[in-house]
Amino acid sequence: MRITPLDVENAVFSKSFRGYEPREVDEFLDLVSETLRELMGRNEELERELIKAREELDRYRSMEGTIKEALVLAQRTAEEIVESAREKGRLILQEAEAQARQVLDEARRKVLEVEEEIRELRSSRQRMLLELKALISTFHQMVESELGDERG
């Protein structure tokens, strides 16, 4: 059974011939009642603070869960970004290598074309020189023939 300050204030004791001094008992009961009232008030205040602290703790725990989830999400996102960047880098490198191969292949093809053109030009030059030589030889024979006709 719980005792209240009002119970202490309203306490009545039977009187006996050699009992305690009633005034002293009343003063002490008043002091006990006031002390009990203060302690009960403080207890209620502490209970309110405890409830408030528990609510705040629950809120912080909830926030902690949310923060943990956000951190995990941020970590996953960062990993995905890094992986995506790696993949893009790999694709860019592959594309650059393919373009470099194309440029080299095109350069090699052009070199072959130029070399072939040089061969054709040398061959044409050789033919022209032979034709010119033959023409000069023909002219030379004609000139010799004309000179021989004039001498003889």
MDTraj code that builds the backbone (N, CA, C; nanometers):
import mdtraj as md
import numpy as np

residues = "MET ARG ILE THR PRO LEU ASP VAL GLU ASN ALA VAL PHE SER LYS SER PHE ARG GLY TYR GLU PRO ARG GLU VAL ASP GLU PHE LEU ASP LEU VAL SER GLU THR LEU ARG GLU LEU MET GLY ARG ASN GLU GLU LEU GLU ARG GLU LEU ILE LYS ALA ARG GLU GLU LEU ASP ARG TYR ARG SER MET GLU GLY THR ILE LYS GLU ALA LEU VAL LEU ALA GLN ARG THR ALA GLU GLU ILE VAL GLU SER ALA ARG GLU LYS GLY ARG LEU ILE LEU GLN GLU ALA GLU ALA GLN ALA ARG GLN VAL LEU ASP GLU ALA ARG ARG LYS VAL LEU GLU VAL GLU GLU GLU ILE ARG GLU LEU ARG SER SER ARG GLN ARG MET LEU LEU GLU LEU LYS ALA LEU ILE SER THR PHE HIS GLN MET VAL GLU SER GLU LEU GLY ASP GLU ARG GLY".split()
xyz = np.array([
    [0.0846, -0.1176, 0.0000],
    [0.0000, 0.0000, 0.0000],
    [0.0894, 0.1242, 0.0000],
    [0.0542, 0.2190, -0.0833],
    [0.1341, 0.3407, -0.0985],
    [0.0834, 0.4478, -0.0020],
    [0.1757, 0.5123, 0.0632],
    [0.1385, 0.6168, 0.1585],
    [0.1575, 0.7525, 0.0922],
    [0.0653, 0.8458, 0.1150],
    [0.0702, 0.9788, 0.0553],
    [0.0920, 1.0827, 0.1649],
    [0.1321, 1.2049, 0.1259],
    [0.1478, 1.3103, 0.2262],
    [0.0183, 1.3369, 0.3024],
    [-0.0942, 1.3232, 0.2339],
    [-0.2227, 1.3447, 0.2996],
    [-0.2469, 1.2392, 0.4075],
    [-0.2030, 1.1140, 0.3810],
    [-0.2160, 1.0079, 0.4817],
    [-0.1368, 1.0432, 0.6071],
    [-0.0171, 1.1016, 0.5868],
    [0.0666, 1.1380, 0.7009],
    [0.0016, 1.2531, 0.7772],
    [-0.0516, 1.3514, 0.7026],
    [-0.1136, 1.4665, 0.7681],
    [-0.2379, 1.4254, 0.8480],
    [-0.3125, 1.3336, 0.7970],
    [-0.4384, 1.2934, 0.8617],
    [-0.4213, 1.1765, 0.9594],
    [-0.2983, 1.1367, 0.9810],
    [-0.2754, 1.0239, 1.0729],
    [-0.3180, 1.0630, 1.2148],
    [-0.3900, 0.9748, 1.2758],
    [-0.4372, 0.9982, 1.4124],
    [-0.3916, 0.8774, 1.4950],
    [-0.3334, 0.9090, 1.6092],
    [-0.2849, 0.8032, 1.6979],
    [-0.3669, 0.8073, 1.8277],
    [-0.3833, 0.6932, 1.8828],
    [-0.4559, 0.6903, 2.0114],
    [-0.3638, 0.7423, 2.1212],
    [-0.4235, 0.8057, 2.2163],
    [-0.3468, 0.8670, 2.3245],
    [-0.3418, 0.7717, 2.4440],
    [-0.2255, 0.7688, 2.4999],
    [-0.2102, 0.6859, 2.6200],
    [-0.1490, 0.7717, 2.7307],
    [-0.1514, 0.7197, 2.8438],
    [-0.1058, 0.7957, 2.9589],
    [0.0419, 0.8315, 2.9484],
    [0.1240, 0.7487, 2.9058],
    [0.2660, 0.7770, 2.8961],
    [0.3093, 0.7823, 2.7493],
    [0.2281, 0.8364, 2.6638],
    [0.2599, 0.8429, 2.5199],
    [0.3491, 0.9611, 2.4869],
    [0.3681, 0.9837, 2.3597],
    [0.4538, 1.0926, 2.3113],
    [0.3807, 1.2246, 2.3234],
    [0.4576, 1.3332, 2.3140],
    [0.4015, 1.4678, 2.3200],
    [0.3286, 1.4908, 2.1883],
    [0.1973, 1.5161, 2.1939],
    [0.1189, 1.5303, 2.0713],
    [0.1700, 1.6417, 1.9805],
    [0.2136, 1.7550, 2.0329],
    [0.2606, 1.8659, 1.9519],
    [0.3862, 1.8231, 1.8746],
    [0.4781, 1.7535, 1.9393],
    [0.6006, 1.7091, 1.8739],
    [0.5701, 1.6078, 1.7632],
    [0.4769, 1.5192, 1.7920],
    [0.4370, 1.4192, 1.6910],
    [0.3761, 1.4904, 1.5717],
    [0.2887, 1.5899, 1.5976],
    [0.2249, 1.6644, 1.4878],
    [0.3284, 1.7393, 1.4049],
    [0.4248, 1.8043, 1.4716],
    [0.5301, 1.8758, 1.3978],
    [0.6127, 1.7788, 1.3132],
    [0.6448, 1.6641, 1.3763],
    [0.7239, 1.5659, 1.3007],
    [0.6443, 1.5120, 1.1823],
    [0.5175, 1.4851, 1.2044],
    [0.4332, 1.4360, 1.0950],
    [0.4217, 1.5409, 0.9846],
    [0.4122, 1.6689, 1.0224],
    [0.4090, 1.7765, 0.9227],
    [0.5385, 1.7768, 0.8420],
    [0.6521, 1.7610, 0.9106],
    [0.7820, 1.7566, 0.8437],
    [0.7915, 1.6351, 0.7509],
    [0.7469, 1.5206, 0.7990],
    [0.7481, 1.3982, 0.7171],
    [0.6561, 1.4162, 0.5976],
    [0.5380, 1.4771, 0.6206],
    [0.4413, 1.4995, 0.5138],
    [0.5010, 1.5906, 0.4064],
    [0.5650, 1.7021, 0.4489],
    [0.6253, 1.7963, 0.3540],
    [0.7392, 1.7295, 0.2774],
    [0.8208, 1.6544, 0.3479],
    [0.9323, 1.5843, 0.2833],
    [0.8793, 1.4827, 0.1835],
    [0.7776, 1.4098, 0.2240],
    [0.7178, 1.3101, 0.1351],
    [0.6580, 1.3782, 0.0123],
    [0.5924, 1.4936, 0.0321],
    [0.5345, 1.5699, -0.0785],
    [0.6455, 1.6121, -0.1760],
    [0.7566, 1.6647, -0.1233],
    [0.8686, 1.7069, -0.2083],
    [0.9285, 1.5878, -0.2849],
    [0.9454, 1.4771, -0.2115],
    [1.0030, 1.3576, -0.2757],
    [0.9108, 1.3021, -0.3843],
    [0.7821, 1.3047, -0.3577],
    [0.6870, 1.2554, -0.4581],
    [0.6847, 1.3484, -0.5798],
    [0.6917, 1.4798, -0.5539],
    [0.6965, 1.5756, -0.6653],
    [0.8233, 1.5548, -0.7482],
    [0.9361, 1.5388, -0.6777],
    [1.0631, 1.5151, -0.7470],
    [1.0579, 1.3834, -0.8241],
    [0.9954, 1.2833, -0.7632],
    [0.9818, 1.1534, -0.8292],
    [0.8985, 1.1661, -0.9573],
    [0.7883, 1.2410, -0.9496],
    [0.7043, 1.2625, -1.0690],
    [0.7831, 1.3365, -1.1768],
    [0.8593, 1.4384, -1.1326],
    [0.9423, 1.5145, -1.2279],
    [1.0454, 1.4224, -1.2941],
    [1.1080, 1.3370, -1.2124],
    [1.2080, 1.2436, -1.2671],
    [1.1438, 1.1423, -1.3617],
    [1.0221, 1.0993, -1.3290],
    [0.9507, 1.0068, -1.4175],
    [0.9186, 1.0737, -1.5511],
    [0.8784, 1.2037, -1.5483],
    [0.8524, 1.2774, -1.6729],
    [0.9811, 1.2902, -1.7545],
    [1.0908, 1.3233, -1.6826],
    [1.2199, 1.3358, -1.7513],
    [1.2623, 1.2017, -1.8115],
    [1.2366, 1.0931, -1.7365],
    [1.2700, 0.9606, -1.7861],
    [1.1893, 0.9276, -1.9109],
    [1.0611, 0.9578, -1.9090],
    [0.9759, 0.9342, -2.0263],
    [1.0266, 1.0155, -2.1448],
    [1.0581, 1.1424, -2.1161],
    [1.1103, 1.2302, -2.2219],
    [1.2438, 1.1765, -2.2750],
    [1.3302, 1.1319, -2.1834],
    [1.4609, 1.0779, -2.2250],
    [1.4426, 0.9509, -2.3071],
    [1.3480, 0.8659, -2.2680],
    [1.3217, 0.7426, -2.3447],
    [1.2678, 0.7757, -2.4844],
    [1.1776, 0.8752, -2.4886],
    [1.1250, 0.9166, -2.6195],
    [1.2382, 0.9699, -2.7069],
    [1.3257, 1.0499, -2.6469],
    [1.4389, 1.1059, -2.7205],
    [1.5333, 0.9939, -2.7648],
    [1.5555, 0.8972, -2.6748],
    [1.6399, 0.7824, -2.7091],
    [1.5795, 0.7048, -2.8256],
    [1.4480, 0.6827, -2.8203],
    [1.3804, 0.6139, -2.9310],
    [1.3966, 0.6912, -3.0615],
    [1.3827, 0.8247, -3.0504],
    [1.3989, 0.9084, -3.1691],
    [1.5422, 0.8979, -3.2233],
    [1.6405, 0.9017, -3.1315],
    [1.7806, 0.8893, -3.1740],
    [1.8083, 0.7520, -3.2354],
    [1.7478, 0.6492, -3.1765],
    [1.7653, 0.5145, -3.2335],
    [1.7063, 0.5079, -3.3734],
    [1.5906, 0.5705, -3.3880],
    [1.5282, 0.5758, -3.5206],
    [1.6179, 0.6523, -3.6179],
    [1.6715, 0.7665, -3.5701],
    [1.7617, 0.8449, -3.6549],
    [1.8870, 0.7648, -3.6871],
    [1.9368, 0.6890, -3.5893],
    [2.0562, 0.6077, -3.6112],
    [2.0309, 0.5065, -3.7226],
    [1.9132, 0.4444, -3.7174],
    [1.8784, 0.3489, -3.8234],
    [1.8723, 0.4169, -3.9585],
    [1.8111, 0.5335, -3.9610],
    [1.8009, 0.6088, -4.0858],
    [1.9389, 0.6488, -4.1358],
    [2.0234, 0.6936, -4.0435],
    [2.1594, 0.7333, -4.0819],
    [2.2372, 0.6128, -4.1333],
    [2.2245, 0.4990, -4.0652],
    [2.2931, 0.3772, -4.1113],
    [2.2465, 0.3400, -4.2519],
    [2.1161, 0.3456, -4.2731],
    [2.0621, 0.3146, -4.4061],
    [2.1166, 0.4121, -4.5096],
    [2.1213, 0.5411, -4.4730],
    [2.1737, 0.6421, -4.5656],
    [2.3205, 0.6170, -4.5954],
    [2.3964, 0.5797, -4.4922],
    [2.5382, 0.5503, -4.5139],
    [2.5572, 0.4291, -4.6050],
    [2.4778, 0.3255, -4.5820],
    [2.4869, 0.2065, -4.6668],
    [2.4497, 0.2428, -4.8097],
    [2.3433, 0.3210, -4.8239],
    [2.3011, 0.3643, -4.9573],
    [2.4094, 0.4491, -5.0229],
    [2.4680, 0.5411, -4.9462],
    [2.5744, 0.6263, -5.0002],
    [2.6944, 0.5423, -5.0411],
    [2.7281, 0.4426, -4.9597],
    [2.8413, 0.3556, -4.9936],
    [2.8116, 0.2768, -5.1209],
    [2.6910, 0.2216, -5.1284],
    [2.6533, 0.1480, -5.2499],
    [2.6575, 0.2390, -5.3724],
    [2.6040, 0.3599, -5.3559],
    [2.6033, 0.4558, -5.4660],
    [2.7451, 0.4901, -5.5083],
    [2.8318, 0.5123, -5.4097],
    [2.9717, 0.5429, -5.4415],
    [3.0368, 0.4267, -5.5149],
    [3.0103, 0.3050, -5.4699],
    [3.0662, 0.1876, -5.5370],
    [3.0125, 0.1762, -5.6790],
    [2.8835, 0.2038, -5.6957],
    [2.8243, 0.1984, -5.8298],
    [2.8857, 0.3053, -5.9200],
    [2.9074, 0.4250, -5.8646],
    [2.9684, 0.5339, -5.9428],
    [3.1098, 0.4952, -5.9836],
    [3.1859, 0.4393, -5.8886],
    [3.3235, 0.3979, -5.9192],
    [3.3219, 0.2895, -6.0268],
    [3.2336, 0.1918, -6.0100],
    [3.2265, 0.0834, -6.1084],
    [3.1833, 0.1376, -6.2444],
    [3.0869, 0.2284, -6.2437],
    [3.0416, 0.2891, -6.3685],
    [3.1553, 0.3665, -6.4347],
    [3.2311, 0.4402, -6.3538],
    [3.3444, 0.5159, -6.4083],
    [3.4495, 0.4217, -6.4659],
    [3.4744, 0.3118, -6.3951],
    [3.5698, 0.2122, -6.4476],
    [3.5216, 0.1565, -6.5806],
    [3.3936, 0.1232, -6.5858],
    [3.3378, 0.0666, -6.7090],
    [3.3454, 0.1687, -6.8226],
    [3.3101, 0.2945, -6.7924],
    [3.3193, 0.3988, -6.8953],
    [3.4628, 0.4165, -6.9399],
    [3.5549, 0.4139, -6.8448],
    [3.6964, 0.4260, -6.8789],
    [3.7419, 0.3107, -6.9672],
    [3.6969, 0.1900, -6.9325],
    [3.7317, 0.0724, -7.0128],
    [3.6747, 0.0865, -7.1546],
    [3.5506, 0.1324, -7.1649],
    [3.4893, 0.1495, -7.2963],
    [3.5592, 0.2587, -7.3765],
    [3.5943, 0.3681, -7.3104],
    [3.6657, 0.4776, -7.3785],
    [3.8005, 0.4270, -7.4286],
    [3.8687, 0.3491, -7.3449],
    [3.9987, 0.2944, -7.3840],
    [3.9830, 0.1997, -7.5029],
    [3.8818, 0.1147, -7.4986],
    [3.8571, 0.0245, -7.6108],
    [3.8286, 0.1037, -7.7385],
    [3.7454, 0.2059, -7.7251],
    [3.7115, 0.2881, -7.8411],
    [3.8355, 0.3587, -7.8952],
    [3.9173, 0.4117, -7.8046],
    [4.0402, 0.4798, -7.8470],
    [4.1348, 0.3823, -7.9158],
    [4.1458, 0.2618, -7.8624],
    [4.2314, 0.1611, -7.9245],
    [4.1784, 0.1243, -8.0629],
    [4.0467, 0.1103, -8.0744],
    [3.9867, 0.0775, -8.2041],
    [4.0118, 0.1904, -8.3041],
    [3.9956, 0.3148, -8.2588],
    [4.0214, 0.4289, -8.3468],
    [4.1685, 0.4341, -8.3862],
    [4.2556, 0.4040, -8.2900],
    [4.3986, 0.4035, -8.3210],
    [4.4297, 0.2965, -8.4246],
    [4.3678, 0.1789, -8.4094],
    [4.3880, 0.0724, -8.5094],
    [4.3373, 0.1174, -8.6466],
    [4.2223, 0.1853, -8.6471],
    [4.1683, 0.2343, -8.7740],
    [4.2630, 0.3352, -8.8375],
    [4.3140, 0.4280, -8.7565],
    [4.4063, 0.5298, -8.8084],
    [4.5315, 0.4620, -8.8628],
    [4.5853, 0.3649, -8.7865],
    [4.7045, 0.2932, -8.8331],
    [4.6756, 0.2147, -8.9608],
    [4.5610, 0.1470, -8.9638],
    [4.5246, 0.0715, -9.0846],
    [4.5111, 0.1653, -9.2046],
    [4.4466, 0.2804, -9.1815],
    [4.4313, 0.3777, -9.2899],
    [4.5670, 0.4314, -9.3335],
    [4.6544, 0.4581, -9.2375],
    [4.7884, 0.5078, -9.2716],
    [4.8645, 0.4015, -9.3490],
    [4.8562, 0.2775, -9.3064],
    [4.9238, 0.1685, -9.3790],
    [4.8687, 0.1556, -9.5209],
    [4.7372, 0.1664, -9.5330],
    [4.6751, 0.1574, -9.6658],
    [4.7248, 0.2702, -9.7548],
    [4.7309, 0.3907, -9.6980],
    [4.7788, 0.5053, -9.7765],
    [4.9253, 0.4876, -9.8142],
    [5.0052, 0.4343, -9.7202],
    [5.1465, 0.4080, -9.7519],
    [5.1557, 0.3103, -9.8687],
    [5.0751, 0.2052, -9.8631],
    [5.0750, 0.1069, -9.9728],
    [5.0318, 0.1723, -10.1038],
    [4.9295, 0.2574, -10.0959],
    [4.8831, 0.3265, -10.2169],
    [4.9938, 0.4166, -10.2727],
    [5.0594, 0.4911, -10.1839],
    [5.1668, 0.5806, -10.2295],
    [5.2822, 0.4991, -10.2872],
    [5.3177, 0.3899, -10.2214],
    [5.4250, 0.3048, -10.2733],
    [5.3873, 0.2496, -10.4100],
    [5.2612, 0.2083, -10.4251],
    [5.2155, 0.1565, -10.5545],
    [5.2198, 0.2669, -10.6600],
    [5.1780, 0.3863, -10.6199],
    [5.1810, 0.4993, -10.7128],
    [5.3247, 0.5314, -10.7527],
    [5.4167, 0.5247, -10.6559],
    [5.5587, 0.5483, -10.6866],
    [5.6091, 0.4432, -10.7853],
    [5.5726, 0.3160, -10.7632],
    [5.6130, 0.2092, -10.8567],
    [5.5580, 0.2353, -10.9961],
    [5.4290, 0.2754, -10.9991],
    [5.3682, 0.3031, -11.1291],
    [5.4371, 0.4212, -11.1972],
    [5.4683, 0.5260, -11.1174],
    [5.5363, 0.6428, -11.1754],
    [5.6761, 0.6049, -11.2247],
    [5.7482, 0.5239, -11.1508],
    [5.8806, 0.4788, -11.1948],
    [5.8694, 0.3956, -11.3231],
    [5.7672, 0.3095, -11.3217],
    [5.7462, 0.2266, -11.4409],
    [5.7109, 0.3147, -11.5608],
    [5.6224, 0.4147, -11.5381],
    [5.5855, 0.5068, -11.6468],
    [5.7079, 0.5857, -11.6925],
    [5.7875, 0.6301, -11.5973],
    [5.9097, 0.7047, -11.6321],
    [6.0019, 0.6172, -11.7162],
    [6.0178, 0.4919, -11.6732],
    [6.1048, 0.3989, -11.7467],
    [6.0533, 0.3790, -11.8893],
    [5.9216, 0.3608, -11.9054],
    [5.8609, 0.3430, -12.0377],
    [5.8828, 0.4677, -12.1229],
    [5.8583, 0.5857, -12.0555],
    [5.8748, 0.7110, -12.1308],
    [6.0203, 0.7295, -12.1749],
    [6.1132, 0.6954, -12.0849],
    [6.2551, 0.7067, -12.1215],
    [6.2892, 0.6118, -12.2374],
    [6.2340, 0.4909, -12.2304],
    [6.2582, 0.3954, -12.3403],
    [6.1962, 0.4438, -12.4702],
    [6.0736, 0.4979, -12.4590],
    [6.0083, 0.5515, -12.5792],
    [6.0855, 0.6703, -12.6336],
    [6.1325, 0.7586, -12.5389],
    [6.2109, 0.8741, -12.5814],
    [6.3408, 0.8288, -12.6475],
    [6.4042, 0.7289, -12.5886],
    [6.5283, 0.6762, -12.6458],
    [6.5032, 0.6197, -12.7841],
    [6.3900, 0.5470, -12.7942],
    [6.3573, 0.4897, -12.9248],
    [6.3292, 0.6006, -13.0244],
    [6.2598, 0.7039, -12.9800],
    [6.2283, 0.8166, -13.0673],
    [6.3568, 0.8888, -13.1078],
    [6.4431, 0.9102, -13.0067],
    [6.5704, 0.9760, -13.0370],
    [6.6507, 0.8894, -13.1349],
    [6.6474, 0.7596, -13.1130],
    [6.7196, 0.6685, -13.2025],
    [6.6623, 0.6767, -13.3436],
    [6.5316, 0.6853, -13.3523],
    [6.4672, 0.6967, -13.4834],
    [6.5071, 0.8280, -13.5482],
    [6.5024, 0.9384, -13.4683],
    [6.5432, 1.0684, -13.5234],
    [6.6902, 1.0654, -13.5624],
    [6.7683, 1.0023, -13.4794],
    [6.9109, 0.9939, -13.5092],
    [6.9322, 0.9192, -13.6413],
    [6.8608, 0.8107, -13.6613],
    [6.8746, 0.7351, -13.7854],
    [6.8271, 0.8175, -13.9033],
    [6.7216, 0.8955, -13.8828],
    [6.6702, 0.9796, -13.9906],
    [6.7718, 1.0869, -14.0248],
    [6.8320, 1.1460, -13.9170],
    [6.9320, 1.2492, -13.9407],
    [7.0515, 1.1867, -14.0098],
    [7.0949, 1.0716, -13.9681],
    [7.2083, 1.0034, -14.0301],
    [7.1753, 0.9694, -14.1748],
    [7.0563, 0.9286, -14.1956],
    [7.0154, 0.8936, -14.3327],
    [7.0162, 1.0172, -14.4204],
    [6.9708, 1.1278, -14.3681],
    [6.9691, 1.2543, -14.4453],
    [7.1111, 1.3002, -14.4686],
    [7.1931, 1.2924, -14.3672],
    [7.3329, 1.3339, -14.3838],
    [7.4025, 1.2408, -14.4832],
    [7.3729, 1.1145, -14.4786],
    [7.4366, 1.0209, -14.5731],
    [7.3919, 1.0482, -14.7133],
    [7.2733, 1.0911, -14.7362],
    [7.2236, 1.1232, -14.8680],
    [7.2918, 1.2482, -14.9168],
    [7.3200, 1.3400, -14.8340],
    [7.3841, 1.4633, -14.8733],
    [7.5327, 1.4389, -14.9002],
    [7.5954, 1.3495, -14.8452],
    [7.7365, 1.3218, -14.8633],
    [7.7587, 1.2386, -14.9900],
    [7.6824, 1.1693, -15.0209],
    [7.7063, 1.0744, -15.1232],
    [7.6564, 1.0998, -15.2540],
])
top = md.Topology()
chain = top.add_chain()
for i, resn in enumerate(residues, 1):
    res = top.add_residue(resn, chain, resSeq=i)
    for name in ("N", "CA", "C"):
        top.add_atom(name, md.element.get_by_symbol(name[0]), res)
traj = md.Trajectory(xyz[None], top)
